[in-house]
């Protein structure tokens, strides 16, 4: 929508909603912080979401989107191994560049306080990279560290332009510092209740206390840790709090166990939101004691085909937003748990990423489509959701049918184990053989070492690096060695519904 039309629209909407018009600048953005927060949390705006822009340029699934902290830019990463930065208001690409990753990009984030010139990324190749953008359009990329398996998520600290964390399927959580080339620290290697390596899918820093962070992975528990107590005699590697819905705590077998594909804190850290595969979304109160049950549940979507994200929406986390296997984006009122909006988010059928704007009533989403969709509250009429019940029923029916099929049989497990071993070997060969040299504009030296017995360290760097290799300092001690080399455990922990995702990826 043209900014001049948006300006008039928001003024009229405010007049209807609150009895007085807003003061709106030339970009169509409310100038008053107090009124802007009230407007952004309005259900009238949520129900008026429509597609404003389709940001096109990627040639693969878009697995990551992130607004800058000022909200002027959007960064995205894709299976095509490229990173794009966007002027989302104009719907135009600012620049794109090769990431120097050798497998699917899973996360891209702006570092706070960097004037949108520092981007960090992680990928299926396990590498954690930093990309420095110059005003002349040049990009300098460097490998900071490497997990021994896929690295899914990064978590930045809002009050630090230098420090961030990563987690991966090797079960390791790392802390990285951009100021020191030798300051990467392995904080912990997460183990499940049977003391086995726990592959991790999600990590999020508590916005109210940067010492605390939450992680989730291939089991049903959300774990909260405090950096200050990690490795101490009192706590060791144990979480300070553990949350799980009561009915999911005791799984009947390894195959039927639900796992958390994504977790996020609310704006003030008082709540923790967890999305479970082929289950519902659950909200926990972080002030409650460890082991407490959830306080709210959100249903109607389906989370099965991919490692799907979830998020809060609104200046005070008033709404819950999630993608779905049916290609729709669902928004729930956090208090009532009712679905208040349902949008078409992906024509290929799956929405994975959901990114609310930090200050404005804007939502960006991506999935299997090769674009990013930007929603703004500019529809003339409120959505009626006439076919919502049919969509919810279809998702529930698909979930029940998947459960009725049951777990993997031994032959399927053996086949999957064989496929995953070959995939890992192939990925190692690509990395060690300098695949980056064969990529467009790529000039990596291919010195990464991903042997099962090697440490998760930054032994690799692109030729654009100005410093030597990064060293990982292990604070876990000798008694916490992870048994990461046991490839045979992968199939035993994976339900049938994850086979297609792993093979297709």
C-alpha positions in Angstrom: 0.0 0.0 0.0 1.2 3.5 -0.8 2.4 5.3 2.4 0.0 8.1 1.8 -2.9 5.7 1.7 -1.6 3.8 4.8 -1.4 7.2 6.6 -5.1 7.9 6.0 -6.1 4.3 6.8 -4.4 4.2 10.2 -5.8 7.6 11.1 -9.4 6.4 10.3 -8.9 3.1 12.0 -7.6 4.8 15.2 -10.7 7.1 15.1 -13.0 4.1 15.0 -11.0 2.1 17.6 -10.1 4.8 20.2 -12.2 7.8 19.3 -9.3 10.0 18.2 -7.0 10.0 15.2 -3.3 9.1 15.4 -0.4 11.4 14.5 1.1 9.5 11.6 4.4 10.4 9.8 4.9 10.5 6.1 5.9 6.8 6.0 2.5 5.9 7.5 3.9 5.0 10.9 2.4 6.2 14.2 4.6 8.8 15.9 3.4 8.2 19.5 5.0 5.2 21.2 2.1 4.7 23.6 -0.6 4.9 20.9 1.6 2.8 18.6 1.7 0.0 21.1 -2.0 0.2 21.7 -2.7 0.1 18.0 -0.2 -2.7 17.3 -2.0 -4.9 19.8 -5.4 -4.2 18.4 -7.4 -7.2 17.2 -8.8 -5.0 14.4 -5.4 -4.8 12.8 -4.6 -8.5 13.2 -7.9 -9.3 11.5 -7.1 -6.9 8.6 -3.7 -8.5 7.7 -3.2 -8.9 3.9 -0.2 -9.7 1.7 1.6 -6.4 1.1 4.8 -7.7 -0.6 6.3 -10.9 -1.9 10.1 -10.6 -1.6 11.4 -12.6 -4.5 15.0 -13.5 -5.4 15.8 -16.8 -3.7 15.9 -20.0 -5.7 15.2 -22.4 -2.8 13.1 -22.8 0.3 13.5 -19.8 2.6 14.4 -21.2 6.0 15.2 -18.0 8.0 13.9 -14.4 8.2 14.9 -11.7 10.7 14.1 -8.0 11.0 16.9 -5.7 12.1 16.5 -4.3 15.6 15.6 -0.9 14.1 13.1 -2.6 11.8 14.3 -1.0 8.6 15.8 -4.2 7.0 15.0 -7.8 6.7 17.5 -10.6 6.2 16.7 -14.1 4.8 18.6 -17.3 4.2 17.7 -20.2 1.9 18.4 -23.6 0.6 20.1 -21.9 -2.4 22.9 -21.0 0.1 22.4 -17.2 -0.5 21.7 -14.5 2.0 19.5 -11.5 1.0 18.9 -8.2 2.7 15.6 -6.4 1.9 14.0 -3.0 2.1 10.7 -4.6 3.0 8.7 -1.4 2.8 9.6 -1.1 -0.9 9.5 -4.8 -1.5 13.0 -4.7 -3.0 16.3 -6.5 -2.5 19.1 -4.4 -1.2 21.9 -6.9 -1.8 22.5 -10.7 -2.0 25.6 -12.7 -1.5 26.9 -16.3 -1.2 27.0 -17.4 2.4 29.9 -19.8 1.9 27.9 -22.5 3.6 27.8 -25.9 1.9 24.4 -27.0 2.9 20.9 -25.5 3.7 21.0 -22.3 5.6 18.9 -22.6 8.8 19.3 -19.2 10.5 20.3 -15.7 9.6 20.3 -12.8 12.2 21.3 -9.2 12.4 23.6 -8.4 15.3 22.1 -5.6 17.5 23.9 -2.3 17.5 25.7 -3.0 14.2 23.8 -0.6 12.0 22.6 -3.6 10.0 26.2 -4.4 8.9 26.8 -7.6 10.8 24.9 -10.8 10.0 25.5 -14.2 11.7 24.3 -17.5 10.2 24.2 -21.2 10.7 23.4 -24.2 8.5 23.1 -27.9 8.0 26.8 -28.0 7.5 27.2 -27.2 11.2 29.2 -24.0 10.5 28.6 -20.7 12.3 29.6 -17.7 10.2 29.7 -14.0 10.5 29.2 -11.7 7.4 30.4 -8.1 7.5 28.7 -5.8 5.1 30.5 -2.6 3.8 28.9 0.5 2.5 30.4 -0.3 -0.9 28.4 -3.5 -1.2 31.3 -5.8 -0.3 30.9 -8.7 2.0 33.6 -10.4 4.2 32.6 -13.8 5.5 34.3 -15.8 8.2 33.7 -19.2 9.9 33.6 -18.8 13.6 33.0 -22.3 14.8 31.5 -25.6 13.7 29.1 -28.1 15.2 29.6 -31.8 14.4 26.1 -32.0 13.0 23.5 -29.6 11.7 23.3 -26.2 13.5 19.7 -25.1 13.6 19.4 -21.9 15.6 21.2 -18.8 16.9 20.3 -16.6 19.8 21.5 -13.0 20.1 21.5 -10.9 23.3 19.6 -7.7 22.7 22.0 -5.7 24.9 25.2 -7.0 23.3 26.4 -6.3 19.7 29.1 -9.0 20.1 27.9 -12.1 22.0 25.5 -14.8 20.7 24.8 -18.5 21.1 24.3 -21.5 18.8 22.8 -24.9 19.1 23.0 -28.0 16.9 22.1 -31.6 16.5 25.3 -32.6 18.1 23.6 -31.5 21.4 26.2 -28.7 21.9 25.4 -25.1 22.9 28.2 -22.7 22.1 28.7 -19.0 23.1 30.6 -16.9 20.5 32.1 -13.4 20.9 32.9 -11.4 17.7 35.5 -9.3 19.6 37.8 -12.2 20.3 38.9 -14.7 17.7 39.6 -17.3 20.4 36.6 -16.7 22.7 34.2 -19.4 21.5 33.0 -21.4 24.5 31.2 -24.7 24.6 28.7 -24.1 27.3 27.2 -27.6 27.5 26.5 -30.8 25.8 22.9 -31.6 26.4 21.9 -35.2 27.3 18.5 -36.8 27.6 17.2 -38.8 30.6 19.2 -41.8 29.4 22.4 -39.8 29.3 22.5 -39.9 25.5 23.3 -36.9 23.2 20.2 -34.8 22.6 20.0 -33.2 19.2 18.9 -29.5 19.6 16.6 -27.6 17.4 16.0 -24.3 19.2 17.6 -21.8 21.6 16.4 -18.5 22.9 17.9 -16.0 25.4 15.7 -14.6 28.2 15.0 -11.0 27.2 14.9 -10.0 30.9 18.1 -11.7 31.9 20.9 -12.5 29.3 22.5 -15.0 31.7 19.5 -17.4 31.2 18.5 -19.2 28.0 16.1 -22.0 27.0 16.8 -24.9 24.6 14.7 -27.6 23.1 15.4 -30.7 20.9 14.5 -34.2 20.2 12.5 -34.9 23.3 9.5 -33.4 25.1 11.3 -31.1 27.6 12.0 -27.4 27.5 15.2 -26.7 29.5 16.2 -23.4 31.1 19.8 -22.9 32.0 21.8 -20.1 33.8 25.3 -19.5 32.5 26.4 -18.5 36.0 25.7 -21.9 37.4 26.8 -24.1 34.5 29.7 -26.4 35.5 29.4 -25.5 39.2 29.4 -28.1 41.8 25.8 -27.4 42.8 24.2 -27.6 39.3 26.8 -29.2 37.0 25.2 -29.5 33.5 21.6 -29.7 34.9 19.0 -27.1 33.9 17.6 -24.7 36.5 14.1 -25.4 35.3 12.4 -28.1 33.1 8.9 -27.8 31.5 6.7 -30.2 29.7 2.9 -30.8 29.5 2.0 -33.4 32.1 0.4 -35.8 29.5 3.6 -35.8 27.4 6.1 -36.5 30.2 5.8 -40.3 30.0 6.1 -41.5 26.4 5.0 -45.1 25.7 8.1 -45.7 23.5 10.9 -43.8 21.8 9.0 -43.5 18.5 5.9 -42.0 19.9 7.7 -39.3 21.9 6.8 -35.8 20.9 9.6 -33.2 20.6 9.7 -29.4 20.6 10.6 -28.0 17.2 10.8 -24.4 18.4 10.5 -22.4 21.6 10.5 -18.6 22.3 10.3 -16.3 25.3 7.6 -13.6 25.6 8.7 -9.9 25.4 9.5 -9.8 29.1 10.7 -13.4 29.7 7.7 -14.3 32.0 6.4 -16.9 29.5 7.9 -19.6 27.4 6.1 -20.9 24.3 6.8 -24.4 22.9 5.6 -25.9 19.6 5.5 -29.7 19.5 5.6 -31.9 16.4 2.2 -33.4 15.6 0.9 -31.9 18.8 -0.3 -28.5 20.0 1.5 -25.3 21.1 1.9 -24.9 24.9 2.5 -21.8 27.0 4.4 -22.1 30.3 4.8 -19.5 33.1 8.5 -19.2 33.8 7.8 -18.0 37.4 6.3 -21.4 38.2 8.5 -24.1 39.6 10.3 -26.7 37.5 8.0 -29.4 36.2 4.9 -27.3 36.3 2.2 -27.9 33.7 1.3 -25.5 30.9 -1.0 -22.6 31.5 -2.5 -22.4 27.9 -2.8 -24.5 24.8 -3.3 -23.5 21.2 -4.7 -25.9 18.6 -5.9 -26.0 15.0 -2.6 -26.0 13.0 -0.4 -29.0 12.1 3.3 -29.3 12.8 4.6 -32.4 11.2 6.4 -32.0 7.8 9.2 -29.7 8.9 11.0 -28.3 11.9 8.4 -25.6 12.3 8.7 -22.2 14.1 6.4 -20.4 16.5 6.4 -16.9 17.8 4.6 -14.2 19.9 3.0 -11.3 18.1 2.3 -7.8 19.6 4.3 -5.3 21.7 3.3 -7.2 24.9 3.1 -10.7 23.3 -0.7 -10.5 23.0 -0.9 -13.1 20.2 0.5 -16.5 19.3 1.5 -17.1 15.6 2.5 -20.3 13.9 2.8 -21.8 10.5 1.1 -25.1 9.4 1.6 -28.0 7.1 -1.6 -26.8 5.3 0.2 -23.7 4.1 -1.7 -21.3 6.4 -0.6 -18.9 9.1 -2.6 -19.1 12.3 -2.9 -16.4 14.9 -4.4 -17.0 18.3 -5.5 -14.6 21.0 -3.1 -15.5 23.9 -5.7 -15.0 26.6 -8.7 -16.6 25.0 -6.8 -19.2 22.9 -9.2 -18.5 20.1 -8.0 -18.3 16.5 -8.4 -14.7 15.4 -6.7 -14.8 11.9 -5.8 -17.4 9.3 -3.8 -16.3 6.3 -2.4 -18.1 3.2 1.3 -18.1 3.8 2.7 -20.7 1.4 1.5 -22.0 -1.9 3.7 -25.1 -1.7 2.0 -26.1 1.4 4.2 -25.5 4.5 4.9 -22.3 6.5 8.0 -22.6 8.8 9.2 -19.1 9.7 7.3 -16.3 11.4 8.9 -12.9 12.1 7.0 -10.0 13.7 8.3 -6.5 13.2 9.9 -5.2 16.4 7.8 -1.9 16.4 5.1 -2.0 13.8 2.0 -4.1 13.0 3.8 -6.1 10.3 4.4 -9.9 10.0 6.9 -11.6 7.7 6.6 -15.4 6.9 8.3 -17.9 4.7 8.3 -21.6 4.0 8.7 -24.0 1.1 7.9 -21.2 -1.4 11.0 -19.3 -2.7 9.8 -15.9 -1.4 9.1 -14.0 1.8 5.6 -12.7 2.3 5.1 -9.5 4.2 1.7 -9.0 5.8 0.4 -5.5 6.9 -3.1 -4.6 8.3 -4.3 -2.8 5.2 -7.3 -4.9 4.2 -10.5 -2.8 4.0 -12.6 -5.4 5.8 -12.0 -7.6 8.8 -11.4 -11.3 7.9 -14.5 -13.4 8.3 -12.7 -16.8 8.5 -15.7 -18.6 7.1 -13.8 -21.8 6.2 -11.7 -21.9 9.4 -13.5 -24.9 10.9 -12.8 -26.9 7.7 -9.1 -26.1 7.8 -8.9 -27.0 11.5 -10.8 -30.3 11.0 -8.5 -31.2 8.1 -5.4 -30.6 10.1 -6.8 -32.7 13.1 -7.8 -35.5 10.7 -4.3 -35.6 9.2 -2.7 -35.7 12.6 -4.8 -38.6 13.8 -4.1 -40.6 10.6 -0.4 -40.1 11.1 -0.7 -41.4 14.7 -2.7 -44.4 13.5 0.1 -45.4 11.2 2.4 -46.0 14.1 6.2 -45.9 14.5 8.9 -47.1 12.2 9.3 -50.8 11.7 12.8 -52.3 12.0 13.4 -52.4 8.2 12.5 -48.7 7.9 14.8 -47.8 10.8 17.6 -49.7 9.1 17.0 -48.0 5.8 16.9 -44.5 7.4 20.1 -45.2 9.3 21.9 -46.1 6.1 20.6 -43.0 4.3 21.7 -40.7 7.1 25.2 -42.3 7.3 25.7 -41.8 3.5 24.4 -38.2 3.8 26.8 -37.3 6.5 29.7 -38.9 4.7 28.8 -37.0 1.5 28.5 -33.7 3.4 31.9 -34.3 5.0 33.5 -35.0 1.6 32.0 -31.8 0.2 33.3 -29.7 3.1 36.7 -31.3 3.2 37.1 -31.2 -0.6 36.6 -27.4 -0.8 33.1 -27.3 -2.2 33.1 -23.5 -1.5 35.7 -23.1 -4.2 33.2 -24.4 -6.7 30.4 -22.1 -5.5 29.5 -18.9 -7.2 31.8 -16.2 -5.8 33.0 -18.8 -3.3 36.7 -19.0 -2.2 36.7 -21.1 0.9 39.7 -23.1 1.7 37.8 -26.2 2.8 39.8 -26.9 5.9 36.9 -27.9 8.0 37.2 -31.1 10.0 33.9 -32.9 10.8 35.2 -36.2 12.0 33.0 -37.7 14.7 36.0 -37.6 17.2 36.9 -34.0 16.5 35.8 -31.1 18.7 33.1 -28.7 17.7 35.5 -25.9 17.1 36.1 -23.2 14.5 38.9 -25.0 12.6 37.7 -23.5 9.4 37.7 -20.1 7.9 37.0 -18.5 4.5 39.9 -17.0 2.6 38.4 -13.6 3.3 39.3 -14.0 7.0 41.9 -11.7 8.5 42.5 -13.9 11.6 43.5 -17.4 12.3 41.2 -20.2 13.3 39.0 -19.8 16.3 39.5 -22.0 19.3 36.7 -23.5 21.4 37.2 -23.3 25.2 35.5 -26.3 26.8 34.0 -25.4 30.2 32.2 -28.7 30.7 35.0 -30.8 32.2 36.2 -34.3 31.3 33.3 -36.0 32.8 30.8 -34.7 30.2 32.1 -36.2 27.0 29.3 -36.7 24.5 28.9 -40.0 22.7 28.3 -38.2 19.4 29.9 -40.9 17.3 27.0 -43.3 17.7 25.3 -42.9 14.4 23.0 -45.9 15.1 21.1 -44.0 17.7 19.6 -41.5 15.1 17.0 -43.9 13.6 16.1 -45.1 17.0 15.1 -41.6 18.1 13.3 -40.5 14.9 9.6 -41.0 14.3 8.4 -41.9 10.8 7.2 -38.3 10.1 10.7 -37.0 10.2 12.1 -39.3 7.5 10.6 -37.5 4.6 11.9 -34.1 5.9 15.4 -35.4 6.4 15.6 -37.1 3.0 14.1 -34.2 1.1 16.3 -31.6 2.8 
